[in-house]
Amino acid sequence: MEPLLAVDDVRVSFEKESGAVAVLNGVDLSVQPGESIGIVGESGAGKTVLVRTILNLLQEPWKVHQGQIRFDGEDLLAKQEEELRQIRGVKIALTSPEPRKQLNPLVRVGEQLAHGIRAHRKITRKEALELAVEALESVGIPDPHLRVRSYPHELSGGMCQRVVIAMALSHSPKLLLADEPTAGLDVTIARQILDLMAELVHEFGSSLMLVSRDMGVVAHYCQRVAVMYAGQIVEVGETEVFYGAAAHPYSRHLLRAARAARDDRRAAAATVEARAAAAHGCAYTPRCPVAITACEQSTPALEPVEDGHAARCFRRGEVARGEVQA
């Protein structure tokens, strides 16, 4: 089956006076129609940059050096801004980690929803506001006919995220990019938001790319998992296979941390960026307990462990089988 989204060898850098810093270092990833895939990794791995690159939202000092991002068979990186406006928010939608930043604090939420709807449909303001009420009702906001007149500061964080989800799904997009959609929310509200999002994505037949640092969330809501480290996809596989036999030492590290209910963020973003800029060698080598000489000398390719499961590691088979303690 032809993938809905195909990211092919995408390389992005942050241009500084002292030189370019590689942030995405040859990312390859695909998303099938109707599929849900989780992108996991620590801060600084490049997850958010990947999401923004998919939408072609990067501006100076960010620079895309090479690669293709094909959506429905068309390269998004080759499109003009006017063409992209017909895709963003309609065929590909985005939710951000901080919903209040996605909402204009000076405009009522109903007007913001209506504006987004009218941007792509030839309908009146009254009709758009009626659709805005329906959209708020669809995401479980009580008294939606009253809430359309609320300003963002009058809503809770959970309510604001529901509004953002309503905006994102108002045009039944083919792909939803959800970047840490429950950041800052308490556990109960976060679960409600994720359940709602998963239900609506399924209802619309959309694909979902869920960016998260929570391994438990990804395990519950995603069919496949892709692990990012230092601007690369280091492992990708079906969720059940991945959680049962992760084949990259870094993936094992994340799973141990999740099982111990603690979040290990020891490597600062600057360290990750420095390793991503290296020309040779595996970026995880300095932290890897099973590294060998080859890991320092050349960069491993993302190669199969078994069908539907691949890892960027010279010892992927041994790690997956538990023959070495990664």
Secondary structure, DSSP 8 states (H G I E B T S, - for coil): ---SEEEEEEEEEEEETTEEEEEEEEEEEEE-TT-EEEEE--TTSSHHHHHHHHTT---TTEEEEEEEEEETTEEGGGS-HHHHHTTBTTTEEEE-S-HHHHS-TTS-HHHHHHHHHHTTS---HHHHHHHHHHHHHHTT-SSHHHHTT--GGGS-HHHHHHHHHHHHHTT--SEEEEESTTTT--HHHHHHHHHHHHHHHHHHT-EEEEE-S-HHHHHHH-SEEEEEETTEEEEEEEHHHHHHS--SHHHHHHHHHHHTT-----S-HHHHHHHHT-SSS-TTGGG-TT--HHHHHS----EEEETTEEES-TTHHHHHHTSS--
